[in-house]
């Protein structure tokens, strides 16, 4: 299926989409830090660059958006 937007409009739309430091991520990060959890953000060593990595617990959080 062909794109319904021209190239300039599609570029503007895609440029406005944030991939890092979104508001829900910031809320989760503040909560985790306040509870004493230490984490890594957008760890490039792992596949898909998960949003939050808790290395001590071998746990990740990937955004669903």
CHARMM internal coordinates of N, CA and C (Angstrom, degrees):
IC EDIT
DIST 1 N 1 CA 1.4403
DIST 1 CA 1 C 1.5268
ANGL 1 N 1 CA 1 C 108.65
DIST 1 C 2 N 1.2970
ANGL 1 CA 1 C 2 N 115.58
DIHE 1 N 1 CA 1 C 2 N 136.07
DIST 2 N 2 CA 1.4631
ANGL 1 C 2 N 2 CA 121.26
DIHE 1 CA 1 C 2 N 2 CA -178.79
DIST 2 CA 2 C 1.5308
ANGL 2 N 2 CA 2 C 110.60
DIHE 1 C 2 N 2 CA 2 C -74.85
DIST 2 C 3 N 1.3165
ANGL 2 CA 2 C 3 N 116.01
DIHE 2 N 2 CA 2 C 3 N 152.55
DIST 3 N 3 CA 1.4594
ANGL 2 C 3 N 3 CA 121.87
DIHE 2 CA 2 C 3 N 3 CA 178.34
DIST 3 CA 3 C 1.5215
ANGL 3 N 3 CA 3 C 109.21
DIHE 2 C 3 N 3 CA 3 C -70.76
DIST 3 C 4 N 1.3458
ANGL 3 CA 3 C 4 N 117.22
DIHE 3 N 3 CA 3 C 4 N 138.56
DIST 4 N 4 CA 1.4614
ANGL 3 C 4 N 4 CA 120.81
DIHE 3 CA 3 C 4 N 4 CA -178.22
DIST 4 CA 4 C 1.5276
ANGL 4 N 4 CA 4 C 112.08
DIHE 3 C 4 N 4 CA 4 C -85.19
DIST 4 C 5 N 1.3441
ANGL 4 CA 4 C 5 N 117.51
DIHE 4 N 4 CA 4 C 5 N -10.42
DIST 5 N 5 CA 1.4541
ANGL 4 C 5 N 5 CA 121.66
DIHE 4 CA 4 C 5 N 5 CA 178.95
DIST 5 CA 5 C 1.5185
ANGL 5 N 5 CA 5 C 109.80
DIHE 4 C 5 N 5 CA 5 C -107.26
DIST 5 C 6 N 1.3456
ANGL 5 CA 5 C 6 N 114.69
DIHE 5 N 5 CA 5 C 6 N 152.97
DIST 6 N 6 CA 1.4659
ANGL 5 C 6 N 6 CA 116.82
DIHE 5 CA 5 C 6 N 6 CA 174.10
DIST 6 CA 6 C 1.5327
ANGL 6 N 6 CA 6 C 108.64
DIHE 5 C 6 N 6 CA 6 C -76.84
DIST 6 C 7 N 1.3024
ANGL 6 CA 6 C 7 N 116.90
DIHE 6 N 6 CA 6 C 7 N 172.85
DIST 7 N 7 CA 1.4593
ANGL 6 C 7 N 7 CA 121.91
DIHE 6 CA 6 C 7 N 7 CA -172.58
DIST 7 CA 7 C 1.5391
ANGL 7 N 7 CA 7 C 112.42
DIHE 6 C 7 N 7 CA 7 C -61.74
DIST 7 C 8 N 1.3219
ANGL 7 CA 7 C 8 N 117.71
DIHE 7 N 7 CA 7 C 8 N -41.00
DIST 8 N 8 CA 1.4692
ANGL 7 C 8 N 8 CA 121.36
DIHE 7 CA 7 C 8 N 8 CA -178.77
DIST 8 CA 8 C 1.5311
ANGL 8 N 8 CA 8 C 111.47
DIHE 7 C 8 N 8 CA 8 C -67.35
DIST 8 C 9 N 1.3272
ANGL 8 CA 8 C 9 N 117.22
DIHE 8 N 8 CA 8 C 9 N -41.10
DIST 9 N 9 CA 1.4624
ANGL 8 C 9 N 9 CA 121.00
DIHE 8 CA 8 C 9 N 9 CA 179.96
DIST 9 CA 9 C 1.5280
ANGL 9 N 9 CA 9 C 110.43
DIHE 8 C 9 N 9 CA 9 C -67.34
DIST 9 C 10 N 1.3375
ANGL 9 CA 9 C 10 N 117.21
DIHE 9 N 9 CA 9 C 10 N -44.01
DIST 10 N 10 CA 1.4589
ANGL 9 C 10 N 10 CA 121.00
DIHE 9 CA 9 C 10 N 10 CA 178.86
DIST 10 CA 10 C 1.5336
ANGL 10 N 10 CA 10 C 110.33
DIHE 9 C 10 N 10 CA 10 C -61.61
DIST 10 C 11 N 1.3097
ANGL 10 CA 10 C 11 N 117.48
DIHE 10 N 10 CA 10 C 11 N -40.49
DIST 11 N 11 CA 1.4591
ANGL 10 C 11 N 11 CA 121.90
DIHE 10 CA 10 C 11 N 11 CA 178.60
DIST 11 CA 11 C 1.5248
ANGL 11 N 11 CA 11 C 110.68
DIHE 10 C 11 N 11 CA 11 C -62.60
DIST 11 C 12 N 1.3238
ANGL 11 CA 11 C 12 N 117.52
DIHE 11 N 11 CA 11 C 12 N -41.54
DIST 12 N 12 CA 1.4681
ANGL 11 C 12 N 12 CA 121.93
DIHE 11 CA 11 C 12 N 12 CA 178.53
DIST 12 CA 12 C 1.5271
ANGL 12 N 12 CA 12 C 110.66
DIHE 11 C 12 N 12 CA 12 C -63.42
DIST 12 C 13 N 1.3264
ANGL 12 CA 12 C 13 N 117.02
DIHE 12 N 12 CA 12 C 13 N -44.08
DIST 13 N 13 CA 1.4591
ANGL 12 C 13 N 13 CA 121.45
DIHE 12 CA 12 C 13 N 13 CA -179.41
DIST 13 CA 13 C 1.5298
ANGL 13 N 13 CA 13 C 110.56
DIHE 12 C 13 N 13 CA 13 C -63.21
DIST 13 C 14 N 1.3322
ANGL 13 CA 13 C 14 N 116.73
DIHE 13 N 13 CA 13 C 14 N -47.80
DIST 14 N 14 CA 1.4602
ANGL 13 C 14 N 14 CA 120.32
DIHE 13 CA 13 C 14 N 14 CA -177.88
DIST 14 CA 14 C 1.5240
ANGL 14 N 14 CA 14 C 112.24
DIHE 13 C 14 N 14 CA 14 C -67.60
DIST 14 C 15 N 1.3188
ANGL 14 CA 14 C 15 N 117.34
DIHE 14 N 14 CA 14 C 15 N -31.73
DIST 15 N 15 CA 1.4636
ANGL 14 C 15 N 15 CA 121.45
DIHE 14 CA 14 C 15 N 15 CA 179.10
DIST 15 CA 15 C 1.5236
ANGL 15 N 15 CA 15 C 111.02
DIHE 14 C 15 N 15 CA 15 C -67.78
DIST 15 C 16 N 1.3214
ANGL 15 CA 15 C 16 N 117.96
DIHE 15 N 15 CA 15 C 16 N -27.95
DIST 16 N 16 CA 1.4660
ANGL 15 C 16 N 16 CA 121.24
DIHE 15 CA 15 C 16 N 16 CA -176.16
DIST 16 CA 16 C 1.5318
ANGL 16 N 16 CA 16 C 112.81
DIHE 15 C 16 N 16 CA 16 C -83.13
DIST 16 C 17 N 1.3409
ANGL 16 CA 16 C 17 N 118.22
DIHE 16 N 16 CA 16 C 17 N -8.68
DIST 17 N 17 CA 1.4587
ANGL 16 C 17 N 17 CA 121.85
DIHE 16 CA 16 C 17 N 17 CA -179.74
DIST 17 CA 17 C 1.5295
ANGL 17 N 17 CA 17 C 109.30
DIHE 16 C 17 N 17 CA 17 C -84.62
DIST 17 C 18 N 1.3437
ANGL 17 CA 17 C 18 N 115.55
DIHE 17 N 17 CA 17 C 18 N 121.44
DIST 18 N 18 CA 1.4582
ANGL 17 C 18 N 18 CA 119.94
DIHE 17 CA 17 C 18 N 18 CA 179.78
DIST 18 CA 18 C 1.5168
ANGL 18 N 18 CA 18 C 110.50
DIHE 17 C 18 N 18 CA 18 C -85.02
DIST 18 C 19 N 1.3098
ANGL 18 CA 18 C 19 N 115.97
DIHE 18 N 18 CA 18 C 19 N 142.56
DIST 19 N 19 CA 1.4528
ANGL 18 C 19 N 19 CA 120.71
DIHE 18 CA 18 C 19 N 19 CA 177.75
DIST 19 CA 19 C 1.5137
ANGL 19 N 19 CA 19 C 112.71
DIHE 18 C 19 N 19 CA 19 C -109.85
DIST 19 C 20 N 1.3210
ANGL 19 CA 19 C 20 N 117.22
DIHE 19 N 19 CA 19 C 20 N -20.98
DIST 20 N 20 CA 1.4590
ANGL 19 C 20 N 20 CA 121.53
DIHE 19 CA 19 C 20 N 20 CA -177.42
DIST 20 CA 20 C 1.5281
ANGL 20 N 20 CA 20 C 109.44
DIHE 19 C 20 N 20 CA 20 C -129.58
DIST 20 C 21 N 1.3067
ANGL 20 CA 20 C 21 N 114.72
DIHE 20 N 20 CA 20 C 21 N 156.42
DIST 21 N 21 CA 1.4734
ANGL 20 C 21 N 21 CA 123.06
DIHE 20 CA 20 C 21 N 21 CA 175.50
DIST 21 CA 21 C 1.5283
ANGL 21 N 21 CA 21 C 112.88
DIHE 20 C 21 N 21 CA 21 C 54.96
DIST 21 C 22 N 1.3335
ANGL 21 CA 21 C 22 N 117.08
DIHE 21 N 21 CA 21 C 22 N 44.81
DIST 22 N 22 CA 1.4531
ANGL 21 C 22 N 22 CA 120.51
DIHE 21 CA 21 C 22 N 22 CA 176.20
DIST 22 CA 22 C 1.5269
ANGL 22 N 22 CA 22 C 109.17
DIHE 21 C 22 N 22 CA 22 C -75.66
DIST 22 C 23 N 1.3061
ANGL 22 CA 22 C 23 N 117.25
DIHE 22 N 22 CA 22 C 23 N 161.75
DIST 23 N 23 CA 1.4535
ANGL 22 C 23 N 23 CA 121.35
DIHE 22 CA 22 C 23 N 23 CA -176.52
DIST 23 CA 23 C 1.5346
ANGL 23 N 23 CA 23 C 112.60
DIHE 22 C 23 N 23 CA 23 C -59.83
DIST 23 C 24 N 1.3496
ANGL 23 CA 23 C 24 N 119.82
DIHE 23 N 23 CA 23 C 24 N -45.81
DIST 24 N 24 CA 1.4723
ANGL 23 C 24 N 24 CA 118.42
DIHE 23 CA 23 C 24 N 24 CA 177.32
DIST 24 CA 24 C 1.5289
ANGL 24 N 24 CA 24 C 112.48
DIHE 23 C 24 N 24 CA 24 C -61.12
DIST 24 C 25 N 1.3310
ANGL 24 CA 24 C 25 N 117.38
DIHE 24 N 24 CA 24 C 25 N -38.21
DIST 25 N 25 CA 1.4627
ANGL 24 C 25 N 25 CA 120.22
DIHE 24 CA 24 C 25 N 25 CA 177.91
DIST 25 CA 25 C 1.5184
ANGL 25 N 25 CA 25 C 111.12
DIHE 24 C 25 N 25 CA 25 C -63.62
DIST 25 C 26 N 1.3036
ANGL 25 CA 25 C 26 N 117.44
DIHE 25 N 25 CA 25 C 26 N -41.85
DIST 26 N 26 CA 1.4632
ANGL 25 C 26 N 26 CA 121.01
DIHE 25 CA 25 C 26 N 26 CA -179.57
DIST 26 CA 26 C 1.5304
ANGL 26 N 26 CA 26 C 111.03
DIHE 25 C 26 N 26 CA 26 C -63.82
DIST 26 C 27 N 1.3292
ANGL 26 CA 26 C 27 N 117.10
DIHE 26 N 26 CA 26 C 27 N -38.20
DIST 27 N 27 CA 1.4665
ANGL 26 C 27 N 27 CA 120.96
DIHE 26 CA 26 C 27 N 27 CA 178.87
DIST 27 CA 27 C 1.5272
ANGL 27 N 27 CA 27 C 109.86
DIHE 26 C 27 N 27 CA 27 C -63.93
DIST 27 C 28 N 1.3268
ANGL 27 CA 27 C 28 N 116.52
DIHE 27 N 27 CA 27 C 28 N -46.12
DIST 28 N 28 CA 1.4697
ANGL 27 C 28 N 28 CA 120.87
DIHE 27 CA 27 C 28 N 28 CA 179.11
DIST 28 CA 28 C 1.5178
ANGL 28 N 28 CA 28 C 110.60
DIHE 27 C 28 N 28 CA 28 C -63.25
DIST 28 C 29 N 1.3317
ANGL 28 CA 28 C 29 N 117.05
DIHE 28 N 28 CA 28 C 29 N -43.06
DIST 29 N 29 CA 1.4618
ANGL 28 C 29 N 29 CA 120.33
DIHE 28 CA 28 C 29 N 29 CA -179.03
DIST 29 CA 29 C 1.5259
ANGL 29 N 29 CA 29 C 111.91
DIHE 28 C 29 N 29 CA 29 C -64.04
DIST 29 C 30 N 1.3295
ANGL 29 CA 29 C 30 N 117.93
DIHE 29 N 29 CA 29 C 30 N -41.79
DIST 30 N 30 CA 1.4676
ANGL 29 C 30 N 30 CA 120.70
DIHE 29 CA 29 C 30 N 30 CA 177.46
DIST 30 CA 30 C 1.5274
ANGL 30 N 30 CA 30 C 111.20
DIHE 29 C 30 N 30 CA 30 C -62.17
DIST 30 C 31 N 1.3417
ANGL 30 CA 30 C 31 N 116.00
DIHE 30 N 30 CA 30 C 31 N -42.08
DIST 31 N 31 CA 1.4633
ANGL 30 C 31 N 31 CA 120.12
DIHE 30 CA 30 C 31 N 31 CA 179.53
DIST 31 CA 31 C 1.5262
ANGL 31 N 31 CA 31 C 110.63
DIHE 30 C 31 N 31 CA 31 C -63.39
DIST 31 C 32 N 1.3253
ANGL 31 CA 31 C 32 N 117.27
DIHE 31 N 31 CA 31 C 32 N -48.68
DIST 32 N 32 CA 1.4674
ANGL 31 C 32 N 32 CA 120.74
DIHE 31 CA 31 C 32 N 32 CA -179.60
DIST 32 CA 32 C 1.5228
ANGL 32 N 32 CA 32 C 111.06
DIHE 31 C 32 N 32 CA 32 C -58.93
DIST 32 C 33 N 1.3309
ANGL 32 CA 32 C 33 N 117.83
DIHE 32 N 32 CA 32 C 33 N -44.62
DIST 33 N 33 CA 1.4559
ANGL 32 C 33 N 33 CA 121.48
DIHE 32 CA 32 C 33 N 33 CA -178.75
DIST 33 CA 33 C 1.5284
ANGL 33 N 33 CA 33 C 110.95
DIHE 32 C 33 N 33 CA 33 C -64.10
DIST 33 C 34 N 1.3504
ANGL 33 CA 33 C 34 N 116.24
DIHE 33 N 33 CA 33 C 34 N -40.29
DIST 34 N 34 CA 1.4693
ANGL 33 C 34 N 34 CA 119.47
DIHE 33 CA 33 C 34 N 34 CA -178.99
DIST 34 CA 34 C 1.5243
ANGL 34 N 34 CA 34 C 112.08
DIHE 33 C 34 N 34 CA 34 C -66.46
DIST 34 C 35 N 1.3488
ANGL 34 CA 34 C 35 N 116.45
DIHE 34 N 34 CA 34 C 35 N -26.64
DIST 35 N 35 CA 1.4678
ANGL 34 C 35 N 35 CA 120.87
DIHE 34 CA 34 C 35 N 35 CA 178.92
DIST 35 CA 35 C 1.5251
ANGL 35 N 35 CA 35 C 112.43
DIHE 34 C 35 N 35 CA 35 C -89.83
DIST 35 C 36 N 1.3348
ANGL 35 CA 35 C 36 N 117.43
DIHE 35 N 35 CA 35 C 36 N 2.80
DIST 36 N 36 CA 1.4502
ANGL 35 C 36 N 36 CA 121.01
DIHE 35 CA 35 C 36 N 36 CA 174.45
DIST 36 CA 36 C 1.5174
ANGL 36 N 36 CA 36 C 115.40
DIHE 35 C 36 N 36 CA 36 C 94.21
DIST 36 C 37 N 1.3253
ANGL 36 CA 36 C 37 N 117.70
DIHE 36 N 36 CA 36 C 37 N 3.97
DIST 37 N 37 CA 1.4577
ANGL 36 C 37 N 37 CA 120.48
DIHE 36 CA 36 C 37 N 37 CA 177.54
DIST 37 CA 37 C 1.5217
ANGL 37 N 37 CA 37 C 109.34
DIHE 36 C 37 N 37 CA 37 C -79.31
DIST 37 C 38 N 1.3137
ANGL 37 CA 37 C 38 N 115.79
DIHE 37 N 37 CA 37 C 38 N 138.33
DIST 38 N 38 CA 1.4616
ANGL 37 C 38 N 38 CA 120.12
DIHE 37 CA 37 C 38 N 38 CA 175.54
DIST 38 CA 38 C 1.5154
ANGL 38 N 38 CA 38 C 107.47
DIHE 37 C 38 N 38 CA 38 C -111.73
DIST 38 C 39 N 1.3142
ANGL 38 CA 38 C 39 N 116.45
DIHE 38 N 38 CA 38 C 39 N 139.74
DIST 39 N 39 CA 1.4553
ANGL 38 C 39 N 39 CA 121.08
DIHE 38 CA 38 C 39 N 39 CA -170.58
DIST 39 CA 39 C 1.5151
ANGL 39 N 39 CA 39 C 111.78
DIHE 38 C 39 N 39 CA 39 C -144.12
DIST 39 C 40 N 1.3105
ANGL 39 CA 39 C 40 N 115.82
DIHE 39 N 39 CA 39 C 40 N 168.76
DIST 40 N 40 CA 1.4617
ANGL 39 C 40 N 40 CA 124.00
DIHE 39 CA 39 C 40 N 40 CA 172.96
DIST 40 CA 40 C 1.5195
ANGL 40 N 40 CA 40 C 107.12
DIHE 39 C 40 N 40 CA 40 C -113.24
DIST 40 C 41 N 1.3268
ANGL 40 CA 40 C 41 N 116.49
DIHE 40 N 40 CA 40 C 41 N 147.49
DIST 41 N 41 CA 1.4623
ANGL 40 C 41 N 41 CA 121.87
DIHE 40 CA 40 C 41 N 41 CA -179.11
DIST 41 CA 41 C 1.5232
ANGL 41 N 41 CA 41 C 109.36
DIHE 40 C 41 N 41 CA 41 C -111.59
DIST 41 C 42 N 1.3451
ANGL 41 CA 41 C 42 N 116.98
DIHE 41 N 41 CA 41 C 42 N 131.29
DIST 42 N 42 CA 1.4612
ANGL 41 C 42 N 42 CA 124.24
DIHE 41 CA 41 C 42 N 42 CA 177.68
DIST 42 CA 42 C 1.5276
ANGL 42 N 42 CA 42 C 111.53
DIHE 41 C 42 N 42 CA 42 C 47.85
DIST 42 C 43 N 1.3136
ANGL 42 CA 42 C 43 N 115.37
DIHE 42 N 42 CA 42 C 43 N 58.25
DIST 43 N 43 CA 1.4648
ANGL 42 C 43 N 43 CA 122.01
DIHE 42 CA 42 C 43 N 43 CA -177.58
DIST 43 CA 43 C 1.5305
ANGL 43 N 43 CA 43 C 110.50
DIHE 42 C 43 N 43 CA 43 C -68.36
DIST 43 C 44 N 1.3353
ANGL 43 CA 43 C 44 N 116.50
DIHE 43 N 43 CA 43 C 44 N 115.99
DIST 44 N 44 CA 1.4622
ANGL 43 C 44 N 44 CA 121.73
DIHE 43 CA 43 C 44 N 44 CA -176.58
DIST 44 CA 44 C 1.5237
ANGL 44 N 44 CA 44 C 112.95
DIHE 43 C 44 N 44 CA 44 C -74.79
DIST 44 C 45 N 1.3393
ANGL 44 CA 44 C 45 N 117.07
DIHE 44 N 44 CA 44 C 45 N -15.27
DIST 45 N 45 CA 1.4621
ANGL 44 C 45 N 45 CA 120.16
DIHE 44 CA 44 C 45 N 45 CA -178.75
DIST 45 CA 45 C 1.5325
ANGL 45 N 45 CA 45 C 112.47
DIHE 44 C 45 N 45 CA 45 C -73.30
DIST 45 C 46 N 1.3264
ANGL 45 CA 45 C 46 N 116.69
DIHE 45 N 45 CA 45 C 46 N -20.97
DIST 46 N 46 CA 1.4636
ANGL 45 C 46 N 46 CA 120.98
DIHE 45 CA 45 C 46 N 46 CA -177.34
DIST 46 CA 46 C 1.5258
ANGL 46 N 46 CA 46 C 110.61
DIHE 45 C 46 N 46 CA 46 C -100.97
DIST 46 C 47 N 1.3254
ANGL 46 CA 46 C 47 N 117.88
DIHE 46 N 46 CA 46 C 47 N 149.94
DIST 47 N 47 CA 1.4642
ANGL 46 C 47 N 47 CA 120.17
DIHE 46 CA 46 C 47 N 47 CA -179.34
DIST 47 CA 47 C 1.5264
ANGL 47 N 47 CA 47 C 111.87
DIHE 46 C 47 N 47 CA 47 C -64.16
DIST 47 C 48 N 1.3167
ANGL 47 CA 47 C 48 N 116.10
DIHE 47 N 47 CA 47 C 48 N 133.65
DIST 48 N 48 CA 1.4598
ANGL 47 C 48 N 48 CA 121.47
DIHE 47 CA 47 C 48 N 48 CA 178.51
DIST 48 CA 48 C 1.5135
ANGL 48 N 48 CA 48 C 114.89
DIHE 47 C 48 N 48 CA 48 C 84.54
DIST 48 C 49 N 1.3133
ANGL 48 CA 48 C 49 N 119.12
DIHE 48 N 48 CA 48 C 49 N -0.47
DIST 49 N 49 CA 1.4706
ANGL 48 C 49 N 49 CA 124.05
DIHE 48 CA 48 C 49 N 49 CA -177.87
DIST 49 CA 49 C 1.5367
ANGL 49 N 49 CA 49 C 112.05
DIHE 48 C 49 N 49 CA 49 C 45.09
DIST 49 C 50 N 1.3477
ANGL 49 CA 49 C 50 N 117.93
DIHE 49 N 49 CA 49 C 50 N 72.33
DIST 50 N 50 CA 1.4643
ANGL 49 C 50 N 50 CA 120.19
DIHE 49 CA 49 C 50 N 50 CA -178.69
DIST 50 CA 50 C 1.5301
ANGL 50 N 50 CA 50 C 111.64
DIHE 49 C 50 N 50 CA 50 C -59.63
DIST 50 C 51 N 1.3437
ANGL 50 CA 50 C 51 N 115.44
DIHE 50 N 50 CA 50 C 51 N 149.87
DIST 51 N 51 CA 1.4600
ANGL 50 C 51 N 51 CA 121.31
DIHE 50 CA 50 C 51 N 51 CA -176.60
DIST 51 CA 51 C 1.5299
ANGL 51 N 51 CA 51 C 112.41
DIHE 50 C 51 N 51 CA 51 C -62.98
DIST 51 C 52 N 1.3217
ANGL 51 CA 51 C 52 N 116.52
DIHE 51 N 51 CA 51 C 52 N -47.89
DIST 52 N 52 CA 1.4667
ANGL 51 C 52 N 52 CA 120.92
DIHE 51 CA 51 C 52 N 52 CA -178.19
DIST 52 CA 52 C 1.5285
ANGL 52 N 52 CA 52 C 108.55
DIHE 51 C 52 N 52 CA 52 C -132.69
DIST 52 C 53 N 1.3266
ANGL 52 CA 52 C 53 N 115.90
DIHE 52 N 52 CA 52 C 53 N 132.68
DIST 53 N 53 CA 1.4605
ANGL 52 C 53 N 53 CA 121.72
DIHE 52 CA 52 C 53 N 53 CA 178.27
DIST 53 CA 53 C 1.5157
ANGL 53 N 53 CA 53 C 108.15
DIHE 52 C 53 N 53 CA 53 C -124.27
DIST 53 C 54 N 1.3306
ANGL 53 CA 53 C 54 N 116.12
DIHE 53 N 53 CA 53 C 54 N 126.80
DIST 54 N 54 CA 1.4621
ANGL 53 C 54 N 54 CA 121.82
DIHE 53 CA 53 C 54 N 54 CA 173.82
DIST 54 CA 54 C 1.5232
ANGL 54 N 54 CA 54 C 106.80
DIHE 53 C 54 N 54 CA 54 C -103.90
DIST 54 C 55 N 1.3478
ANGL 54 CA 54 C 55 N 117.53
DIHE 54 N 54 CA 54 C 55 N 90.59
DIST 55 N 55 CA 1.4676
ANGL 54 C 55 N 55 CA 120.25
DIHE 54 CA 54 C 55 N 55 CA -174.02
DIST 55 CA 55 C 1.5264
ANGL 55 N 55 CA 55 C 113.90
DIHE 54 C 55 N 55 CA 55 C -60.05
DIST 55 C 56 N 1.3189
ANGL 55 CA 55 C 56 N 117.22
DIHE 55 N 55 CA 55 C 56 N -36.38
DIST 56 N 56 CA 1.4643
ANGL 55 C 56 N 56 CA 121.13
DIHE 55 CA 55 C 56 N 56 CA -177.78
DIST 56 CA 56 C 1.5267
ANGL 56 N 56 CA 56 C 111.01
DIHE 55 C 56 N 56 CA 56 C -61.31
DIST 56 C 57 N 1.3302
ANGL 56 CA 56 C 57 N 116.75
DIHE 56 N 56 CA 56 C 57 N -35.39
DIST 57 N 57 CA 1.4636
ANGL 56 C 57 N 57 CA 121.76
DIHE 56 CA 56 C 57 N 57 CA -177.23
DIST 57 CA 57 C 1.5253
ANGL 57 N 57 CA 57 C 112.84
DIHE 56 C 57 N 57 CA 57 C -103.58
DIST 57 C 58 N 1.3326
ANGL 57 CA 57 C 58 N 117.10
DIHE 57 N 57 CA 57 C 58 N 2.62
DIST 58 N 58 CA 1.4653
ANGL 57 C 58 N 58 CA 123.06
DIHE 57 CA 57 C 58 N 58 CA -178.47
DIST 58 CA 58 C 1.5273
ANGL 58 N 58 CA 58 C 110.94
DIHE 57 C 58 N 58 CA 58 C 51.42
DIST 58 C 59 N 1.3419
ANGL 58 CA 58 C 59 N 115.39
DIHE 58 N 58 CA 58 C 59 N 51.00
DIST 59 N 59 CA 1.4522
ANGL 58 C 59 N 59 CA 123.23
DIHE 58 CA 58 C 59 N 59 CA -177.10
DIST 59 CA 59 C 1.5219
ANGL 59 N 59 CA 59 C 110.00
DIHE 58 C 59 N 59 CA 59 C -128.36
DIST 59 C 60 N 1.3428
ANGL 59 CA 59 C 60 N 116.27
DIHE 59 N 59 CA 59 C 60 N 145.51
DIST 60 N 60 CA 1.4579
ANGL 59 C 60 N 60 CA 120.75
DIHE 59 CA 59 C 60 N 60 CA 177.03
DIST 60 CA 60 C 1.5126
ANGL 60 N 60 CA 60 C 110.20
DIHE 59 C 60 N 60 CA 60 C -130.56
DIST 60 C 61 N 1.3369
ANGL 60 CA 60 C 61 N 115.40
DIHE 60 N 60 CA 60 C 61 N 158.84
DIST 61 N 61 CA 1.4565
ANGL 60 C 61 N 61 CA 122.84
DIHE 60 CA 60 C 61 N 61 CA 173.98
DIST 61 CA 61 C 1.5159
ANGL 61 N 61 CA 61 C 107.07
DIHE 60 C 61 N 61 CA 61 C -128.84
DIST 61 C 62 N 1.3149
ANGL 61 CA 61 C 62 N 116.66
DIHE 61 N 61 CA 61 C 62 N 119.30
DIST 62 N 62 CA 1.4602
ANGL 61 C 62 N 62 CA 121.71
DIHE 61 CA 61 C 62 N 62 CA 179.41
DIST 62 CA 62 C 1.5170
ANGL 62 N 62 CA 62 C 107.58
DIHE 61 C 62 N 62 CA 62 C -111.26
DIST 62 C 63 N 1.3249
ANGL 62 CA 62 C 63 N 116.63
DIHE 62 N 62 CA 62 C 63 N 135.24
DIST 63 N 63 CA 1.4498
ANGL 62 C 63 N 63 CA 121.70
DIHE 62 CA 62 C 63 N 63 CA 179.60
DIST 63 CA 63 C 1.5189
ANGL 63 N 63 CA 63 C 110.37
DIHE 62 C 63 N 63 CA 63 C -64.99
DIST 63 C 64 N 1.3297
ANGL 63 CA 63 C 64 N 116.77
DIHE 63 N 63 CA 63 C 64 N 143.30
DIST 64 N 64 CA 1.4596
ANGL 63 C 64 N 64 CA 120.56
DIHE 63 CA 63 C 64 N 64 CA 178.52
DIST 64 CA 64 C 1.5126
ANGL 64 N 64 CA 64 C 111.47
DIHE 63 C 64 N 64 CA 64 C -93.98
DIST 64 C 65 N 1.3165
ANGL 64 CA 64 C 65 N 116.95
DIHE 64 N 64 CA 64 C 65 N -7.07
DIST 65 N 65 CA 1.4714
ANGL 64 C 65 N 65 CA 119.77
DIHE 64 CA 64 C 65 N 65 CA 179.77
DIST 65 CA 65 C 1.4882
ANGL 65 N 65 CA 65 C 112.37
DIHE 64 C 65 N 65 CA 65 C -93.21
END
COOR INIT
IC SEED 1 N 1 CA 1 C
IC BUILD
